[in-house]
Amino acid sequence: MKYGIVIDLKKCIGCMACTVACKVDNNTRPGVYWNKVKDMEFGKYPEVTRIFLPVQCMQCENAPCIEVCPTGAITRDETTGIVRVSAEKCNGCRLCEEACPLGVIVFSELEGKAVKCELCDGEPQCVDFCPTGALAFKEPEDAAYDRRKAVAGRLKDVYLSAGSLGK
């Protein structure tokens, strides 16, 4: 198993430092976020539970973006496990954007290509700038990895039906 970003939801305070660090390090255009923090509330007043959910590319094991790419522009680096987009091969069809269950692969109008988190080539700035340690860059434990996959699957349905992630 490869390294990835592991999230401890109990530590996330919704400060958005990860989002800012990502935007600055990757120089993404206004409105483009590879790393988001969703503010979610569950329950009814006065018994409301509020959580902050960092959402970024999970470098999916069976990445839908890789599967739908007609030009082979999206591949997995066998050494690091990072899912990457080749700007030279991308034809701008946007199928990957539609296939991404978390809405974190986006189309760059400026480049006319798909762009996404590539874990800052193994030194993710979102992790480095998280003040609470809610994000860690490590090899997920089997139990944590399985939970992450299960949660991602459940959230995919919720996000898609509510349209809450946006593009």
C-alpha positions as CSV (number, residue, x, y, z in Angstrom):
1,M,0.0,0.0,0.0
2,K,1.2,3.5,-0.8
3,Y,1.2,6.6,1.4
4,G,-1.8,8.9,1.4
5,I,-3.4,11.6,3.4
6,V,-5.1,10.2,6.5
7,I,-7.7,12.4,8.2
8,D,-8.5,12.5,11.9
9,L,-12.0,14.2,12.0
10,K,-11.8,14.6,15.7
11,K,-8.9,17.0,15.3
12,C,-10.2,19.1,12.4
13,I,-11.3,22.6,13.5
14,G,-12.3,23.9,10.1
15,C,-9.6,26.5,10.0
16,M,-9.0,26.0,6.2
17,A,-5.2,26.2,6.6
18,C,-5.0,23.1,4.4
19,T,-7.1,24.8,1.6
20,V,-4.9,27.9,1.7
21,A,-1.7,26.0,1.7
22,C,-2.8,23.9,-1.2
23,K,-3.9,26.9,-3.3
24,V,-0.7,28.8,-2.6
25,D,1.7,25.9,-3.2
26,N,-0.1,24.9,-6.4
27,N,-1.0,28.4,-7.6
28,T,-4.6,27.3,-8.5
29,R,-6.8,29.9,-10.1
30,P,-9.7,31.6,-8.2
31,G,-12.5,29.2,-7.6
32,V,-10.4,26.1,-8.1
33,Y,-9.9,24.0,-4.9
34,W,-8.1,20.7,-4.8
35,N,-8.5,20.6,-1.1
36,K,-11.7,21.7,0.6
37,V,-13.2,21.6,4.1
38,K,-16.9,20.9,4.3
39,D,-18.8,22.3,7.3
40,M,-21.5,19.7,8.0
41,E,-24.3,19.7,10.6
42,F,-26.4,16.7,11.6
43,G,-29.5,16.6,13.8
44,K,-32.0,19.2,14.8
45,Y,-31.7,22.1,17.1
46,P,-30.8,22.0,20.0
47,E,-29.0,18.7,19.5
48,V,-26.9,19.5,16.5
49,T,-23.6,17.8,15.8
50,R,-21.1,19.8,13.7
51,I,-18.1,18.3,12.0
52,F,-15.5,19.6,9.5
53,L,-14.7,17.3,6.7
54,P,-11.5,17.8,4.8
55,V,-12.1,16.7,1.2
56,Q,-9.2,16.0,-1.2
57,C,-8.1,13.5,-3.8
58,M,-8.0,10.1,-2.1
59,Q,-5.7,8.7,-4.8
60,C,-8.4,6.0,-5.2
61,E,-7.3,2.4,-5.4
62,N,-9.6,1.8,-8.4
63,A,-9.6,5.4,-9.5
64,P,-12.7,6.2,-11.7
65,C,-10.8,9.1,-13.3
66,I,-8.2,6.6,-14.7
67,E,-10.9,4.3,-15.9
68,V,-12.8,6.9,-17.9
69,C,-9.9,8.7,-19.4
70,P,-10.0,8.0,-23.2
71,T,-6.4,9.2,-23.9
72,G,-4.6,7.5,-21.0
73,A,-3.6,10.9,-19.6
74,I,-4.4,9.9,-16.1
75,T,-2.2,7.2,-14.6
76,R,-0.9,6.0,-11.3
77,D,2.8,6.3,-10.4
78,E,3.7,2.8,-9.5
79,T,6.4,3.9,-7.1
80,T,4.5,6.5,-5.1
81,G,0.8,5.5,-5.8
82,I,0.1,9.1,-6.8
83,V,-2.6,9.5,-9.5
84,R,-1.3,12.0,-12.0
85,V,-2.6,13.9,-15.1
86,S,-0.4,14.2,-18.2
87,A,-1.1,17.7,-19.6
88,E,0.4,16.5,-22.9
89,K,-2.1,13.6,-23.3
90,C,-5.2,15.3,-21.8
91,N,-7.7,16.3,-24.5
92,G,-9.9,18.3,-22.2
93,C,-12.9,16.0,-22.5
94,R,-13.8,16.4,-18.8
95,L,-14.9,12.8,-18.3
96,C,-12.6,12.5,-15.3
97,E,-14.3,15.5,-13.7
98,E,-17.7,13.8,-14.0
99,A,-16.3,10.5,-12.8
100,C,-14.6,11.8,-9.6
101,P,-16.8,10.8,-6.7
102,L,-15.6,13.7,-4.5
103,G,-15.4,16.4,-7.1
104,V,-11.7,17.1,-6.6
105,I,-10.4,16.7,-10.2
106,V,-11.2,19.9,-12.1
107,F,-11.0,21.3,-15.5
108,S,-8.6,24.3,-15.9
109,E,-10.1,26.8,-18.3
110,L,-6.7,28.4,-18.6
111,E,-4.9,25.3,-19.7
112,G,-7.9,23.5,-21.2
113,K,-6.8,20.4,-19.3
114,A,-7.8,18.4,-16.2
115,V,-5.8,19.2,-13.0
116,K,-5.8,17.6,-9.6
117,C,-3.9,17.1,-6.3
118,E,-0.8,15.1,-6.9
119,L,0.2,15.2,-3.2
120,C,2.8,17.9,-3.8
121,D,5.1,15.1,-5.1
122,G,5.2,13.4,-1.7
123,E,5.4,16.5,0.5
124,P,1.7,17.6,0.8
125,Q,1.6,21.2,2.0
126,C,-1.9,20.7,3.4
127,V,-0.5,18.3,5.9
128,D,2.5,20.5,6.8
129,F,0.3,23.5,7.5
130,C,-2.5,21.8,9.5
131,P,-2.2,23.3,12.9
132,T,-4.0,20.5,14.8
133,G,-2.4,17.5,13.1
134,A,-5.8,16.4,11.7
135,L,-4.0,15.5,8.4
136,A,-1.2,13.0,8.3
137,F,0.8,11.8,5.3
138,K,1.4,8.1,6.0
139,E,0.6,4.6,5.0
140,P,-3.0,4.1,6.1
141,E,-3.5,1.2,8.6
142,D,-5.7,-1.5,7.1
143,A,-8.6,-0.7,9.4
144,A,-8.3,3.1,8.8
145,Y,-8.0,2.5,5.0
146,D,-11.1,0.3,5.0
147,R,-13.1,2.9,7.0
148,R,-11.9,5.7,4.7
149,K,-13.1,3.7,1.7
150,A,-16.5,3.0,3.3
151,V,-17.0,6.7,4.3
152,A,-16.0,7.9,0.9
153,G,-18.5,5.6,-0.7
154,R,-21.3,6.8,1.6
155,L,-20.4,10.4,1.2
156,K,-20.3,10.1,-2.6
157,D,-24.0,9.4,-2.6
158,V,-24.8,12.2,-0.2
159,Y,-22.7,14.8,-2.1
160,L,-24.0,13.8,-5.5
161,S,-27.6,13.9,-4.4
162,A,-27.2,17.2,-2.6
163,G,-24.8,18.7,-5.1
164,S,-22.9,20.0,-2.1
165,L,-19.4,19.7,-3.4
166,G,-19.8,21.8,-6.5
167,K,-17.2,21.9,-9.3
